[in-house]
Amino acid sequence: MHKICDPVKSFCEAAVFAAEIRQNSLGSCLNYAMSLGLGPAGVAVRSAEGIGGMHNGKGHRPGGIKRQTTVDLVSDELRRRIISGELAEGEQLLQEHLGRDLGVSRIPIREALRQLEAEGLVTISSHRGGVVSALSLEEIRELFALRACLETWLLSLAIPTMTDSDLDKAEVFANEMLTGEVAHWGELNWRFHETLYAPAKYSQTMAMLHRIHKNIDRYLRMQITLTSGWQKAQEEHRNIVNLCRARDVRRAVAALDAHIMDASTDLIRVISERRQAAQ
């Protein structure tokens, strides 16, 4: 059985392996993590705002969720609209209009926009106020490269302590992605990956990854809607789970890396085509 005793070493080894697969530099993989405040030991030095749950554990967003503050309620609703595409990238977010629409004053609207700015979903400027952020193709590439480095590392740590129950749970989420609505696909995809990495017990890294997943979720939905990407993802998810059951760390890490980076390539192609068509 593959045994990993040193998390720092395993982080570097996973980054090396991922870099070798994609013929990228190891320095790039490590720098992505370091630039976001994550050291090899998995300690995030930046805050992870907005990581709080949008889900009820089943990948669905029930209308009856109770939050502690009005700001949380407003943040959840605006986040939902951005991720679903109801609020398009570049769209201006007028506090007065949003306040009337949601039935709240401008104060919680302003605080919610600041929270969403911290998550990367909103950009606030002095002359335009809040607008829905648009990720450049280079930013999307970087986020997926960061995902590949961190997630392959986490998977290599998690496999030795995974249980059959963990893998059965991951398969449930993967199967729900086949039958669920596209609106829930991103959350179910996160739950699948989260379940595989949870045995590593690196909560700060998981919080960072959740933020990344939510930031690219709206773009992944576009890809899934316009292509048959969900079929390919399902096959790859099943293969990753099977390799984890076999405790084949190296092949599982390779399969996960290919899964993430192939999705990046397909997504960038779709976004490029749509943005060119819109010009």
C-alpha positions in Angstrom: 0.0 0.0 0.0 1.3 3.5 -0.9 2.2 5.2 2.3 2.9 9.0 2.6 4.5 10.2 5.8 5.6 13.7 4.9 2.8 16.0 3.6 5.3 18.6 2.4 7.2 16.0 0.4 4.0 14.7 -1.0 2.9 18.2 -2.0 6.2 18.6 -4.0 6.0 15.1 -5.4 2.4 15.6 -6.6 3.3 19.0 -8.1 6.3 17.4 -9.9 4.2 14.6 -11.2 1.5 16.9 -12.4 4.0 19.1 -14.1 5.7 16.2 -15.8 2.3 15.1 -17.2 1.5 18.5 -18.7 5.2 19.4 -19.4 4.8 22.5 -17.3 7.3 23.8 -14.9 7.2 22.7 -11.3 7.9 26.3 -10.3 4.6 27.4 -11.9 2.6 24.9 -10.0 4.2 25.8 -6.7 4.0 29.5 -7.4 0.3 29.3 -8.0 -0.2 27.9 -4.5 2.2 30.3 -2.9 0.7 33.3 -4.6 -2.6 32.6 -2.9 -1.0 32.2 0.5 -0.9 28.5 0.7 2.3 26.9 1.8 3.3 23.2 1.3 2.0 22.4 4.8 -1.5 23.4 3.7 -1.8 26.6 5.9 -3.7 29.3 4.2 -2.5 32.7 5.4 -5.3 34.6 3.5 -8.8 34.5 4.7 -11.3 32.3 2.8 -14.3 34.5 2.7 -17.6 33.3 1.4 -16.8 29.6 1.7 -20.0 29.1 3.7 -22.4 26.5 2.4 -24.7 27.0 -0.6 -25.8 23.4 -0.4 -27.7 21.2 2.0 -25.3 18.3 1.6 -27.3 16.8 -1.4 -26.2 19.3 -4.1 -29.5 21.2 -4.0 -30.2 24.7 -2.9 -33.6 24.6 -1.1 -35.6 27.8 -1.0 -36.1 27.6 2.8 -32.4 28.0 3.9 -32.3 30.2 7.0 -29.4 32.5 7.4 -28.3 34.5 10.4 -28.1 37.9 8.8 -29.7 39.9 6.0 -26.2 40.3 4.5 -25.9 36.5 4.3 -29.3 36.2 2.6 -28.4 38.8 0.0 -25.0 37.4 -0.6 -26.4 33.9 -1.2 -29.0 35.3 -3.7 -26.6 37.4 -5.6 -24.1 34.6 -5.7 -26.8 32.3 -7.1 -27.7 34.7 -9.8 -24.1 35.2 -10.9 -23.2 31.5 -10.9 -26.4 30.6 -12.8 -25.7 33.3 -15.4 -28.8 35.4 -14.5 -26.4 38.2 -13.9 -23.9 38.1 -16.8 -20.2 38.9 -16.6 -19.7 42.7 -16.9 -23.2 43.5 -15.8 -23.5 46.5 -13.5 -24.9 45.9 -10.0 -26.8 49.0 -8.9 -27.4 49.0 -5.2 -30.7 50.9 -5.4 -32.1 48.6 -8.0 -31.0 45.4 -6.2 -32.4 46.8 -2.9 -35.8 47.3 -4.5 -35.7 43.8 -6.1 -34.7 42.0 -2.9 -36.7 44.2 -0.5 -33.8 45.3 1.6 -31.9 48.6 2.2 -28.7 49.5 0.5 -26.6 48.7 3.6 -26.8 44.9 3.3 -26.5 45.2 -0.5 -23.2 47.1 -0.1 -21.9 44.6 2.5 -22.9 41.6 0.3 -21.1 43.1 -2.7 -18.0 43.5 -0.6 -18.2 39.8 0.3 -18.7 38.7 -3.3 -15.7 40.9 -4.3 -13.6 38.9 -1.8 -14.8 35.7 -3.5 -13.8 37.1 -7.0 -17.4 37.2 -8.3 -17.8 41.0 -8.2 -15.5 43.9 -9.0 -16.0 47.2 -7.3 -14.7 50.4 -8.8 -15.2 54.1 -7.8 -16.8 55.1 -11.0 -19.0 52.1 -11.9 -19.7 50.6 -8.5 -20.1 46.8 -8.5 -20.0 44.8 -11.7 -20.0 41.0 -12.2 -16.4 39.9 -12.7 -15.3 38.3 -15.9 -12.3 35.9 -15.8 -9.8 36.2 -18.5 -8.7 33.1 -20.3 -5.3 33.3 -18.6 -7.0 33.5 -15.2 -9.1 30.4 -16.0 -6.0 28.6 -17.1 -4.3 29.6 -13.8 -7.2 28.5 -11.7 -7.3 25.1 -13.4 -3.6 24.6 -13.1 -3.8 25.5 -9.4 -6.7 23.0 -9.0 -4.5 20.3 -10.6 -1.6 20.9 -8.4 -3.5 21.1 -5.1 -6.1 18.4 -5.9 -3.6 15.8 -7.0 -1.6 16.5 -3.9 -4.7 16.1 -1.7 -5.8 12.9 -3.5 -2.3 11.4 -2.9 -2.7 12.1 0.8 -6.3 10.9 1.0 -6.1 7.5 -0.8 -4.2 5.6 2.0 -6.9 6.5 4.5 -10.0 6.3 2.3 -12.8 3.9 3.2 -15.3 2.1 1.1 -17.9 4.4 2.6 -16.0 7.5 1.3 -15.8 6.0 -2.2 -19.5 4.9 -2.2 -20.5 8.5 -1.2 -18.4 9.9 -4.0 -20.2 7.6 -6.5 -23.5 8.8 -5.2 -22.7 12.4 -6.1 -21.3 11.4 -9.5 -24.5 9.5 -10.3 -26.6 12.5 -9.1 -24.8 14.6 -11.7 -26.3 12.4 -14.4 -29.8 12.8 -13.3 -29.7 16.3 -11.8 -30.3 19.7 -13.3 -27.5 21.7 -14.8 -28.1 24.3 -12.2 -26.9 21.8 -9.5 -24.0 20.3 -11.6 -21.3 22.5 -10.2 -22.2 21.9 -6.6 -22.5 18.2 -7.2 -19.1 18.2 -8.9 -17.6 20.0 -5.9 -19.2 17.5 -3.5 -17.7 14.6 -5.5 -14.2 16.0 -5.4 -14.6 17.2 -1.8 -15.5 13.6 -0.7 -12.4 12.2 -2.3 -10.1 14.7 -0.7 -11.7 14.9 2.8 -9.7 11.9 4.2 -6.5 14.1 3.8 -8.0 16.3 6.6 -6.6 19.6 5.2 -9.5 21.9 5.9 -7.8 25.2 4.9 -6.8 23.8 1.5 -10.3 22.5 1.0 -11.7 26.0 1.8 -9.5 27.5 -0.9 -10.5 24.9 -3.4 -14.2 25.5 -2.7 -13.7 29.2 -3.5 -12.0 28.3 -6.8 -14.7 25.9 -7.7 -17.4 28.5 -7.1 -15.6 31.1 -9.1 -15.4 28.8 -12.2 -18.8 27.2 -11.7 -20.7 29.6 -14.0 -18.2 28.8 -16.8 -18.4 25.1 -16.3 -22.2 25.2 -16.6 -21.8 27.0 -19.9 -19.5 24.2 -21.1 -21.9 21.4 -19.9 -24.9 23.1 -21.5 -23.2 23.6 -24.9 -21.3 20.3 -25.1 -21.5 16.7 -24.0 -18.9 17.4 -21.4 -21.0 15.8 -18.6 -20.7 12.4 -20.3 -16.9 12.5 -20.4 -16.8 13.8 -16.9 -18.9 10.9 -15.6 -16.6 8.4 -17.2 -13.6 10.0 -15.8 -15.1 10.3 -12.3 -15.9 6.6 -12.4 -12.3 5.8 -13.4 -10.9 7.9 -10.7 -13.0 6.2 -8.1 -12.0 2.7 -9.3 -8.3 3.6 -9.2 -8.8 4.9 -5.6 -10.5 1.6 -4.7 -7.5 -0.2 -6.1 -5.2 2.1 -4.0 -3.3 2.9 -7.2 -2.1 6.3 -6.1 0.1 7.1 -9.2 -2.6 6.2 -11.8 -5.3 7.9 -9.8 -3.3 11.1 -9.6 -2.6 10.9 -13.3 -6.3 10.4 -14.1 -7.3 13.3 -11.9 -4.7 15.6 -13.5 -5.9 14.7 -17.0 -9.5 15.2 -15.9 -8.9 18.7 -14.6 -6.6 19.9 -17.4 -8.8 18.4 -20.2 -11.8 20.3 -18.7 -9.7 23.4 -18.8 -8.9 23.0 -22.4 -12.5 22.3 -23.4 -13.8 25.2 -21.3 -11.4 27.8 -22.7 -12.3 26.7 -26.2 -16.0 27.2 -25.5 -15.6 30.5 -23.8 -13.3 31.8 -26.6 -15.9 30.8 -29.3 -18.8 32.5 -27.4 -16.8 35.7 -26.7 -15.8 35.9 -30.3 -19.3 35.4 -31.5 -20.6 38.1 -29.2 -18.2 40.7 -30.6 
